[in-house]
């Protein structure tokens, strides 16, 4: 079941998907209207066949509807939707590979789209972590930045900050605990 927190803007994609999971079909219709042409263009770019792209887009929305309860509400709906569309195109390609549906260029585009989606998800996660880090006390934030982003070991951090190594260990542990609490609450 989706664990959803209401926001002021009740027309977000994520909220519409939540409403869909609660049986409100008009919310799903709104999502389809909002994304059907975008998903068709995405599939068209990958499959190089308009009719097949419409089939893949329709199959994408069926999968979204069938799996709306498994959506991770901490991620963006659009990223999830495009991932499903890309995977649906892959499935379509495998079913029709003897018909040479995908040309070499389309395969390259498909791989690039997959990489872009992964990079987008990584960027979103990094932004979320950086936002949570900014809420930590300065000493905890700084040791975590040294340790994770600058890849310094405990001794290097202790030297840079002019504190004992055991203090660094304690600050890292407390910083991780604080970061986990902040991320859990968001």
The 8 nearest C-alpha neighbors of each residue, nearest first, counted from 0:
[[1, 68, 2, 69, 20, 70, 67, 3],
 [0, 2, 68, 3, 70, 69, 72, 17],
 [1, 3, 0, 72, 4, 71, 17, 73],
 [4, 2, 1, 72, 5, 17, 14, 13],
 [3, 5, 6, 2, 72, 14, 185, 1],
 [6, 4, 3, 7, 9, 14, 8, 17],
 [5, 7, 8, 9, 4, 14, 11, 10],
 [6, 8, 9, 5, 10, 11, 4, 14],
 [9, 7, 6, 10, 11, 5, 14, 12],
 [10, 8, 11, 7, 14, 6, 5, 15],
 [9, 11, 8, 14, 15, 12, 13, 26],
 [12, 10, 14, 13, 9, 8, 15, 6],
 [13, 11, 15, 14, 76, 16, 10, 30],
 [12, 14, 16, 11, 15, 76, 17, 72],
 [15, 13, 17, 11, 16, 12, 9, 18],
 [14, 16, 18, 12, 26, 17, 13, 19],
 [17, 15, 19, 13, 14, 18, 12, 20],
 [16, 18, 14, 20, 19, 15, 13, 21],
 [19, 17, 21, 15, 16, 20, 23, 26],
 [18, 20, 23, 16, 22, 21, 17, 27],
 [19, 21, 17, 18, 22, 67, 68, 16],
 [20, 22, 18, 19, 23, 17, 16, 24],
 [23, 21, 19, 20, 24, 18, 26, 25],
 [24, 22, 19, 18, 25, 26, 21, 27],
 [23, 25, 27, 26, 19, 22, 28, 18],
 [24, 26, 28, 27, 23, 29, 19, 18],
 [27, 25, 15, 29, 24, 28, 19, 23],
 [26, 28, 30, 24, 29, 25, 19, 31],
 [29, 27, 25, 31, 26, 30, 32, 24],
 [28, 30, 26, 32, 27, 31, 33, 25],
 [31, 29, 33, 27, 28, 32, 34, 26],
 [30, 32, 28, 35, 34, 33, 29, 27],
 [33, 31, 29, 30, 34, 35, 28, 36],
 [32, 34, 30, 31, 29, 35, 36, 37],
 [33, 35, 37, 31, 32, 36, 38, 30],
 [36, 34, 38, 31, 37, 32, 39, 33],
 [37, 35, 39, 38, 34, 40, 33, 32],
 [38, 36, 40, 34, 39, 35, 41, 33],
 [37, 39, 41, 35, 40, 36, 56, 34],
 [38, 40, 36, 42, 41, 56, 37, 53],
 [41, 39, 43, 37, 38, 42, 44, 36],
 [40, 42, 38, 44, 39, 43, 37, 45],
 [43, 41, 52, 45, 39, 44, 40, 46],
 [44, 42, 40, 52, 47, 46, 45, 41],
 [45, 43, 41, 42, 47, 46, 40, 105],
 [44, 46, 105, 42, 43, 109, 47, 41],
 [45, 47, 43, 101, 48, 44, 42, 100],
 [48, 46, 43, 44, 45, 101, 49, 100],
 [49, 47, 51, 46, 50, 52, 43, 100],
 [48, 50, 52, 51, 43, 53, 47, 46],
 [51, 49, 53, 52, 48, 54, 43, 55],
 [50, 52, 54, 48, 53, 49, 55, 46],
 [51, 53, 42, 49, 43, 55, 50, 54],
 [54, 52, 56, 50, 55, 51, 39, 57],
 [55, 53, 51, 57, 52, 56, 58, 50],
 [54, 56, 52, 58, 57, 53, 59, 87],
 [57, 55, 59, 53, 39, 58, 54, 38],
 [56, 58, 54, 60, 59, 55, 53, 61],
 [57, 59, 55, 61, 56, 60, 54, 62],
 [60, 58, 56, 62, 84, 57, 61, 55],
 [59, 61, 63, 57, 62, 58, 64, 56],
 [62, 60, 58, 64, 63, 59, 65, 57],
 [61, 63, 65, 59, 60, 64, 66, 58],
 [64, 62, 60, 66, 61, 65, 67, 59],
 [63, 65, 61, 67, 62, 66, 60, 19],
 [64, 66, 62, 63, 67, 61, 68, 60],
 [67, 65, 63, 68, 69, 64, 62, 70],
 [66, 68, 64, 69, 70, 63, 20, 65],
 [69, 67, 0, 66, 1, 70, 20, 17],
 [68, 70, 66, 67, 71, 0, 1, 72],
 [69, 71, 67, 68, 72, 1, 66, 79],
 [72, 70, 73, 74, 69, 1, 2, 75],
 [71, 73, 74, 70, 3, 1, 13, 2],
 [74, 72, 71, 75, 185, 70, 3, 76],
 [75, 73, 72, 71, 76, 78, 79, 120],
 [74, 76, 78, 77, 79, 73, 72, 13],
 [75, 77, 79, 78, 13, 80, 12, 74],
 [76, 78, 80, 79, 75, 81, 12, 82],
 [79, 77, 81, 75, 80, 76, 82, 116],
 [78, 80, 76, 82, 77, 81, 83, 75],
 [79, 81, 77, 83, 82, 78, 76, 84],
 [82, 80, 84, 78, 83, 79, 85, 77],
 [83, 81, 79, 85, 84, 80, 78, 86],
 [82, 84, 86, 80, 81, 85, 87, 59],
 [85, 83, 81, 87, 59, 82, 86, 88],
 [84, 86, 88, 82, 87, 83, 81, 89],
 [85, 87, 89, 83, 88, 84, 82, 90],
 [86, 88, 84, 90, 89, 85, 83, 91],
 [89, 87, 91, 85, 90, 86, 92, 55],
 [88, 90, 86, 92, 87, 91, 93, 85],
 [91, 89, 87, 93, 88, 92, 86, 94],
 [92, 90, 88, 94, 89, 93, 87, 95],
 [91, 93, 89, 95, 96, 90, 94, 88],
 [92, 94, 90, 96, 91, 95, 89, 97],
 [95, 93, 91, 92, 96, 90, 97, 89],
 [96, 94, 92, 98, 97, 93, 91, 100],
 [95, 97, 93, 99, 98, 92, 94, 100],
 [96, 98, 99, 95, 100, 94, 93, 92],
 [97, 99, 96, 95, 100, 101, 92, 94],
 [100, 98, 96, 97, 101, 102, 95, 92],
 [101, 99, 98, 46, 96, 95, 92, 102],
 [100, 102, 46, 99, 105, 106, 47, 103],
 [101, 103, 105, 104, 106, 100, 99, 47],
 [102, 104, 106, 105, 107, 101, 108, 99],
 [103, 105, 107, 106, 102, 108, 101, 109],
 [106, 104, 108, 45, 102, 107, 103, 101],
 [105, 107, 109, 103, 108, 104, 110, 101],
 [106, 108, 104, 110, 105, 109, 111, 103],
 [107, 109, 105, 111, 106, 110, 112, 104],
 [110, 108, 106, 112, 107, 111, 45, 105],
 [109, 111, 113, 107, 112, 108, 114, 106],
 [110, 112, 108, 114, 113, 109, 115, 107],
 [113, 111, 115, 109, 114, 110, 108, 116],
 [114, 112, 110, 116, 111, 115, 109, 117],
 [113, 115, 111, 117, 112, 116, 118, 110],
 [116, 114, 118, 112, 117, 113, 119, 111],
 [117, 115, 119, 113, 118, 114, 112, 120],
 [116, 118, 114, 120, 119, 115, 121, 113],
 [117, 119, 121, 115, 116, 120, 122, 114],
 [120, 118, 116, 122, 121, 117, 115, 123],
 [119, 121, 123, 117, 118, 122, 124, 116],
 [120, 122, 118, 124, 119, 123, 125, 117],
 [123, 121, 125, 119, 124, 120, 118, 126],
 [122, 124, 120, 126, 121, 125, 119, 127],
 [123, 125, 127, 121, 122, 126, 128, 120],
 [124, 126, 122, 128, 127, 123, 129, 121],
 [127, 125, 129, 123, 124, 128, 130, 122],
 [126, 128, 124, 130, 125, 129, 123, 131],
 [129, 127, 131, 125, 130, 126, 132, 124],
 [128, 130, 132, 126, 131, 127, 125, 133],
 [131, 129, 127, 133, 128, 132, 126, 134],
 [130, 132, 128, 134, 133, 129, 181, 127],
 [133, 131, 129, 134, 135, 130, 140, 128],
 [132, 134, 130, 131, 135, 129, 140, 136],
 [133, 135, 132, 131, 136, 130, 181, 140],
 [136, 134, 132, 133, 140, 137, 139, 177],
 [135, 137, 139, 138, 140, 134, 133, 174],
 [138, 136, 140, 139, 141, 135, 133, 142],
 [137, 139, 141, 140, 136, 142, 170, 135],
 [140, 138, 174, 170, 142, 141, 137, 136],
 [141, 139, 137, 143, 138, 135, 142, 132],
 [140, 142, 144, 138, 143, 139, 137, 145],
 [143, 141, 145, 144, 139, 140, 146, 171],
 [144, 142, 146, 140, 145, 141, 147, 171],
 [145, 143, 141, 148, 142, 147, 146, 140],
 [146, 144, 149, 142, 143, 151, 148, 147],
 [145, 147, 150, 151, 143, 144, 149, 142],
 [148, 146, 150, 144, 143, 149, 145, 151],
 [149, 147, 144, 150, 145, 146, 143, 151],
 [148, 150, 145, 151, 147, 146, 144, 143],
 [151, 149, 146, 147, 148, 145, 152, 144],
 [152, 150, 146, 149, 145, 155, 156, 153],
 [151, 153, 155, 154, 156, 146, 150, 145],
 [152, 154, 156, 155, 157, 164, 167, 151],
 [153, 155, 157, 156, 152, 164, 158, 151],
 [156, 154, 158, 152, 157, 153, 151, 159],
 [155, 157, 159, 153, 158, 154, 160, 151],
 [158, 156, 162, 154, 164, 160, 155, 159],
 [157, 159, 161, 155, 156, 160, 154, 162],
 [160, 158, 156, 157, 161, 155, 162, 154],
 [161, 159, 157, 158, 162, 156, 155, 142],
 [160, 162, 158, 157, 159, 163, 156, 164],
 [161, 163, 157, 160, 166, 164, 158, 167],
 [164, 162, 166, 165, 157, 167, 161, 158],
 [163, 165, 167, 157, 166, 154, 153, 168],
 [166, 164, 168, 167, 163, 169, 162, 157],
 [165, 167, 169, 163, 164, 168, 170, 162],
 [166, 168, 164, 170, 165, 169, 171, 157],
 [169, 167, 165, 171, 166, 170, 172, 164],
 [168, 170, 166, 172, 167, 171, 173, 165],
 [171, 169, 173, 167, 139, 172, 168, 174],
 [170, 172, 174, 168, 169, 173, 167, 175],
 [173, 171, 169, 175, 174, 170, 168, 176],
 [174, 172, 176, 170, 175, 171, 169, 177],
 [173, 175, 139, 171, 177, 176, 172, 170],
 [176, 174, 178, 172, 173, 177, 179, 171],
 [175, 177, 173, 179, 174, 178, 172, 180],
 [178, 176, 174, 180, 179, 175, 173, 181],
 [177, 179, 175, 181, 180, 176, 174, 182],
 [180, 178, 176, 182, 177, 181, 183, 175],
 [179, 181, 183, 177, 178, 182, 184, 176],
 [180, 182, 178, 184, 183, 179, 131, 177],
 [183, 181, 179, 185, 184, 180, 178, 131],
 [182, 184, 180, 181, 185, 179, 178, 177],
 [183, 185, 181, 182, 180, 179, 178, 131],
 [184, 182, 183, 181, 73, 180, 131, 127]]
